[in-house]
Amino acid sequence: MSKADTIFISMCKKILAGGISSQGENVRAKWEDGTPAHTVKCFGIINRYDLAEEFPILTLRPTNLKAAIDEILWIWQKKSNNIKDLNSHIWDSWADEDGSIGKAYGYQLNIKHKYPEGEFDQVDRVLYDLRHNPYSRRIMVSMYNHEDLHDMNLYPCAYGMTFNVTGHKLNAILNQRSQDILVANNWNVCQYAILVHMLAQVSDLEVGELIHVIADAHIYDRHMPLIAELIQKTAYPAPQLRINSHKKNFYDFKVEDFVLEDYQSGPQIVNIPVAV
């Protein structure tokens, strides 16, 4: 069993057994049939993944790593807020007729600011500091810009990162205001683990820990039986992640530069309902 499976199972058991239900509350999210999408949740979940030990992908069911990487490149590398630059349809429900999701995610990372060292957007500032001042305690990004929230079709869920070099290892904290555990948990973990690997490689650092902080960790009512069944399934050892070692520029990485070797998983859950 991979460490990611162990962490996921423990988290789900905690939410199912001790979480607080939103029944009786006026909730925003709805199912496709218009029914309110209620949840059971825990506040303040913190999960730690040692990226030097193994790649934290779930084996209880498969995670589509290629699509997850494509999305993280869309946000952090392309710095796009238009689904026409994305090779999946996961953002279709939040895009306007032109394909834009508003001033969210990649749009925020692409805003440039002036510093004594020059003009940088948030991603380039991280890259600069990891190269020139890696032991700074100020290497952070935030996509939760209150000035632009009214122009976002969806407020950022995974909204901030803090990077910290300890010894020669790059560690990171991913802050998330809210997460649909069944649909998005391991997807986000894999994405930001890949991001840490990318940043470490181009900065001549080793990978350390990814710490995932989830403020509102919830399981939707129609997902509860799916989760209960999933965490009873057979799990497998973690696969090996192979990265194209020739890539030394963050903007040169492609989806095909990342390969999982010996990835075994249980069957996929089909037709998962998604609340919007």
C-alpha positions, 0 to 999 in steps of 0.5 A: 500500500502506498503512503498516499493510500494510507493517508487518504484512507485515514482522512476519509475515515475521520471525515465519515466518522466525525465530520459535521453534516451541512443538512439544514444549511443553505448550501451553494452547490447543487446536483445536476437535478437541482437538489442541494449538494450537502456534505459532511466535513472536517475543518483543518485537515493537514496531510504530509507527503515525503516526496523523496520517499515516494510519489504520492499517487493513489492506487485504490483507484487510478489518478489520471496523472497526464491530465493532472499535469496538463492542468498544473502546466496550464496554470503555472507554466502557461499562466492561462485562464482560458480553457482553450489552452487546456486539453481536458474539459474539467473547467467547462462548467465555469468558462464563459462563451469565450472560454475564460474562467475570469481573473482566476488561477493563471491570470493571477500568477501572470500579474507582474510586480516590480521588485528591486531585482526587476519585474517578475510575475509570481512564478518567475519570482519563485524561480528567481528566489530559488536560484538566487536566494533559496533560503529566503523565508518569503518565497510564496504565491497567492491567487486569492486576490480580493480585488479581483474576486468579483471577476472570477467565475470560481474563487480559487480552491488551491489558492496559495503555496509557500516554498522553503528550502531546508538543507538542500531539499525543497519543501512546500505547503499547499493551502486549499480553502475547500476540497471535494475529497473524492473528486479532487484530493489526489488530483491536487496532491499529484499536481503539486507534487509534480510542481515541487519536482519541477521547481526542484529540478530547475533549481538544482535542489532535491525534493522534500515534503509537500504539506497539504492544508485543507480548510474545508475537507468535505465529502458530498452526500452522494459520494459517501457510499462511493468513498466507503466502498473505495477505502475497503479496496485493495491497494498497491505499492507506490510507482516510480516517477521518472522525469526527463532530467535534461529539462533545466528550464521550467518553461520547457517541461511537457506532459510527456516528460513525466512517466510513472513506472509500475503503476498498479491501481484498482478499477476506476469509479465510473459516473461520479456525480459532480456538484456545481 
